[in-house]
Amino acid sequence: MKLAISIPNDLFAEAEAFVKKAQTSRSNLYARALAEFLAKHSPDRVTEAMDKVVWAVGEENDSFRRRAVRRVAERNEW
């Protein structure tokens, strides 16, 4: 989908510099940025993703998973 948006000149310049340095496309940068923003501001999507992982690996309780969950939880702001 194509669309036209307006952003401040300094933000555009910074994005252009990043695109060149990262050797990616402008479309890819903006799509990834929007996806990250939506994920951060849509807690239901995060919960759904976590539920899918739990479903895929099963619910058995093991020490590795407990430690991993604890480490992730300690590093995130709730």
WOFENFEN-V636869 format. One record per residue. PHI is phi in degrees with one decimal (none if undefined). Layout:
((PHI) (PHI))
//
This chain:
((none) (-105.8) (-153.6) (-112.5) (-133.2) (-117.7) (-135.7) (-60.1) (-56.7) (-67.4) (-68.3) (-62.2) (-62.4) (-64.7) (-65.3) (-62.3) (-64.1) (-64.5) (-57.1) (-65.7) (-65.5) (-84.2) (51.8) (-130.4) (-95.6) (-61.4) (-59.8) (-62.8) (-58.8) (-67.7) (-65.0) (-65.1) (-64.4) (-66.5) (-61.3) (-64.9) (-60.9) (-65.0) (-62.2) (-67.8) (-102.3) (-128.5) (-58.7) (-63.7) (-65.9) (-65.4) (-61.7) (-61.1) (-63.9) (-65.3) (-61.6) (-62.8) (-65.6) (-60.6) (-62.7) (-68.3) (-94.6) (90.0) (-107.2) (-62.3) (-98.6) (-129.0) (-67.3) (-60.5) (-63.9) (-59.8) (-65.5) (-64.2) (-62.5) (-62.2) (-65.0) (-65.3) (-62.6) (-69.6) (-87.3) (-103.7) (-85.2) (-108.4))
//
